[in-house]
Amino acid sequence: MIQQQAVIHASQAATRPSSTAEKSRDASLRLWLWPVLVLLVAAGWAVRNGNYYEAGDDFGYYLGVIGGLMMLTLLLYSLRKHIRFMHSWGVTKHWFRLHMFLGITGPVLILFHSTFRTGSLNATVALSCMLLVAGSGVIGRVIYRKIHHGLYGRSATLQEVQTNLGVIGGDVKSKFHFAPQLEARLKAFETFALTEHRSAWARFWRFVTVGLRAGWTYHAVTKELGRLGRDHARKHAWDAIKVEKRLIAGKMAIRRYLDAIIDVARFSAYEQLFSLWHVLHVPFVFMLIISGIAHVIAVHMY
């Protein structure tokens, strides 16, 4: 009886999201992101092959002017962060959103300005630098999302999940005490992922393999949990829908636990990558400014 109740408790482990608003916003973005991308690709293909306008025409020219001004406006975000009297100019998160919007819209307009072709050498260099900066910005955004809650926030989320599952130790009884092999697998993965290593190679190897090991752990643990859950369902004549709901809840709890461990394990590596990104991104921006100015001068001179 104790084992049967433990199966129920394990499947009902809390799975409260760390940031409901953020998850909802991300879901909304994904809903419209793909249709917009499809439309842009279709429009780009049409412009590239339709000869509707040229880069030097009035329409193409002003597309380039607007896109270039947007790219220049991106510098205001950096200036606001480093110049004291600009610190009071609005809320940082709004500046960041504007920075992201301009960093996407500006390059898109310039691509349409170029009609997705490379002409002169100076135009090719300027376009290449712009794509390099835009790509670097996307990479930076991806890395930033991995660290923006900070190590404290990641650790707090992990501790919350550990408490919900009862695998944090202390006076909390593990939801998996009925199946020691499950608890042992989860704790073994946590030890592997969170143990500090002095060797750079060991840290790199953990960064690369922690996701694969998490996947294997998840597969093994949920398979055993499913077996125990179905045994309990047969003994108590549960219907299939009830069993499925219990198992889904348990799998979600285990998945969140493993994901939280991965976030903590990889945090330091992402933090170092973000510092390296800052070092590389700034020269890319200066390259873009210089090549852009050279392109504008060449266009108006010749």
KAFEN-V112344 format. One record per residue. PSI is psi in whole degrees, 0 to 359 (* if undefined). Layout:
PSI + PSI
This chain:
318 + 318 + 320 + 317 + 326 + 324 + 317 + 315 + 320 + 320 + 342 + 16 + 142 + 142 + 41 + 130 + 147 + 332 + 92 + 317 + 318 + 318 + 320 + 319 + 318 + 320 + 320 + 320 + 319 + 331 + 319 + 349 + 312 + 317 + 321 + 317 + 319 + 316 + 319 + 318 + 317 + 317 + 319 + 320 + 319 + 317 + 320 + 325 + 354 + 347 + 44 + 328 + 167 + 163 + 330 + 351 + 166 + 313 + 310 + 322 + 313 + 333 + 316 + 320 + 312 + 315 + 320 + 319 + 324 + 318 + 322 + 322 + 335 + 331 + 336 + 327 + 316 + 320 + 320 + 325 + 333 + 345 + 125 + 313 + 348 + 355 + 331 + 6 + 81 + 177 + 139 + 319 + 328 + 322 + 319 + 319 + 319 + 320 + 316 + 318 + 312 + 324 + 341 + 313 + 319 + 306 + 324 + 316 + 321 + 324 + 318 + 328 + 319 + 354 + 29 + 34 + 155 + 131 + 261 + 167 + 315 + 325 + 320 + 316 + 315 + 317 + 319 + 318 + 320 + 315 + 325 + 316 + 316 + 316 + 320 + 321 + 320 + 316 + 317 + 320 + 318 + 315 + 320 + 320 + 335 + 341 + 358 + 340 + 348 + 162 + 323 + 315 + 318 + 316 + 322 + 319 + 317 + 317 + 322 + 315 + 320 + 319 + 317 + 322 + 346 + 24 + 16 + 347 + 192 + 221 + 356 + 127 + 131 + 138 + 345 + 22 + 337 + 341 + 82 + 330 + 327 + 311 + 321 + 319 + 316 + 317 + 326 + 319 + 319 + 318 + 316 + 317 + 327 + 355 + 131 + 140 + 137 + 328 + 129 + 323 + 318 + 320 + 319 + 316 + 320 + 318 + 319 + 321 + 350 + 324 + 319 + 318 + 325 + 318 + 318 + 318 + 315 + 315 + 313 + 316 + 313 + 330 + 316 + 320 + 320 + 320 + 315 + 320 + 318 + 326 + 316 + 320 + 320 + 321 + 332 + 11 + 42 + 148 + 166 + 323 + 317 + 317 + 316 + 319 + 317 + 315 + 321 + 317 + 317 + 319 + 321 + 319 + 317 + 318 + 318 + 322 + 313 + 319 + 321 + 322 + 318 + 317 + 315 + 318 + 324 + 356 + 310 + 320 + 317 + 325 + 319 + 321 + 323 + 322 + 317 + 321 + 318 + 319 + 322 + 327 + 321 + 312 + 324 + 319 + 316 + 322 + 319 + 316 + 312 + 314 + 326 + 316 + 317 + 321 + 315 + 317 + 316 + 320 + 317 + 340 + 326 + *
